[in-house]
């Protein structure tokens, strides 16, 4: 049996909470935008199928918001209980975006309630659509503010330490730290992309199972268009993120790429196995690509891991997380491109079952990529919780009850996960598309 270690249990519990929460948080950020797009297209084209898309997606979104509230609250609770020394140090500096994130969520929730309640109370659907704009803005703002906190942990600024005490606090400088632009942009782009792929996978699954209703075809067409746009945006922001790491967190980039010796003309390493002697075998190496990624020049010098103190090096297994994230991202972008080209040139193979199977896999795969990306971001910062100021082991609680907390939260997440799936499945099975369309009136409106 493992000897009790509060630091280890605190890390496991935090990782578990973030792993579970990121599913609902990602959907919570991206789905409002997809709802807005669907309703806008429905209004513009006077097409009841797109209006129904918006209404059905809204129902599912409400369920995920409810679960996200619980897991988000758990994260806030665990920050204080599991990492009290971090909150004592950083909480004075970064409390503003934490407050703003709460405000943004309430802003989103209030307008979401009004949006739902007033669906059939507007003769002009364009006015009703305006109520959804604060929901989409609030959800994205919530993600932006909480990501600012995470960015601050990677590149802390806006304060000074004098005799162990924090002085000269500047909360605005802390919020707009060097990591903020790329991190916020990447979080938002990937959330929109993932949500589009998740919704597309639902439509593709229905088509794969033989339901060729025009509603599902329109849903797939709309979501795959959005998925292609946001997957390209995610790739572009990912390139900027690599350049940021080369300057501000060279140890994370070096560990992710198994780049040990500082050198120019550095290759980009994909896949492979790392031997005990440090040799990389069976890898796909793209010449000069790491130098180009880091500094836009094939001859640029890239810092190697051997120039980083041993006690400040991230775990080397983050290379596999990087590979997983990039491989899935490239695959999904290619699939979305193939779908778009197939719809333009009317290629018959894009309507085959095997292709629908690929599209249906896009949702789960995109969520796996999101998880891998967040693990890469968080584990890649280790051993720091606040880079350059406080290590993770220094920030953790010394409580002897974290193991019990871990068990209780495991049970909570198990119940929440099962319950949300059951509710979502029953919600849509009891309200099939065909029945809702049949109940629609002559104006193309359907009952919520």
Steps between C-alpha positions, in 0.01 A plus 500: 500500500624847412626706793276798564632811329273808506679653201442191286136467600445873446642475150291194414180661627568824312581309180183294536286808550651684203473190281128474573428873502673575170244289312208710620696827497603455137145424393375789713725742313445376146137393482345850549681622189375198302145564623524861390631401156221244452224741601644779287517270195144385568374858515694610194386203290156474662584134562334326794763226505771739615266661753427155641873431512546804720218397732612140540861600557385748762330223697817295513705807578294573813581152636874544444492845661343353814776239531768756414384719788558214743845411369601865473401551862707195590806654336458822697459302821807287430718801428448616857503158669776323306728789404474748790857628472452578132178689570668686787773618264324536163145565618586859587618562146266304277169532685358750246458254208363240743231750599439600138458135401220464754338820375523379138335171591207671674468734201480194273258312727257792534469552126484125437196483727337795323585348160333171592193656661427742216545265204133510397439854621666685214325538169829621355756221545782745427428677829500169682836413346644816655446343843741224407786740433561567874493124560772438241700803617464400866611142443805609302583774752478247782754281320720802430515613863573156644765443233664824609553341840661197338714724279614691810622171649722452195634856472432676832535876514331799661662469842833486678625289791677683782609299803246234409216752484313609187532870420430730204193305393367588154196277422468633143860409419443160659196439278669612178811290544708374205325161489151649491453577126598160364339303782166679479494480120586130505241416764222682315589369153527139616178527701310621194666232286427220745137602546452503122650153468291367790178625340613374160570155642142478629360580156748264332403221739133539410587487130726200559213316670285551192298809590550716189259773606582840350521643854806286577660582165460873564634459853806318369560755225479798735716351774769365267537842339553652843733214598723565200523873569581457868741211444705723268483779759616256770798393287604861439474587870688179583789624288503826699492298822814314393678831439389624841640189671834539325546841662322474836491128584782336304508206742141403409571515127823304538334228709204475263737457206770291672746768399796453733793693350477870423553522126403666175316328214306302761262232368141454613462157661173309469424170672799274578629337819748643747772261615659516845819645350302789356498372141176545306402205280227439241414869485385702202735797476422800283830683430527862619128506592553564874723798425235632262223439754696672777652796317378501136846415368651158416836605642364638829644369825256310723577453869557138598384329816858439616537875555211495749574411866395140570263601777313733262444260209145387416423126473607368161176310441338827394649421157229237456232752599634741242498229233145401586372857490670585170418169328130524586487867404656435159276198439184694584602792281558261208164331556322837512681609184402176325137555599503858371661403169262207468199726548632749242593245232227250599736209558290191562736344752425780750148354534623147571458336839873471563538877458209565733686276745806728478281805558328333794841433656587869476317598817670251735837554334479879533419462870800269545716767333363761741589279797849432361555871441407594856717225646785624282448855626477409869753216524736692274518777763620260768666507743362856530151598604601867464792495261817641649343574839337194653529128432201270517629316806529832686144601424312189612311441820635284780155363586471129571155470344561568132474130419146495639418810296627320191263209559201728559565709190546185292153393605361848428644508147382146432144593599510828305643334189249214493206726588581757230531231233172336602314832508634608161420166334148489640438865418562452130358149468169621638501796261601362157564747222221365282237555767615852577498592133150354463381709794642820350259764378480661163746769598773248554489528881531191715421436864780511753 
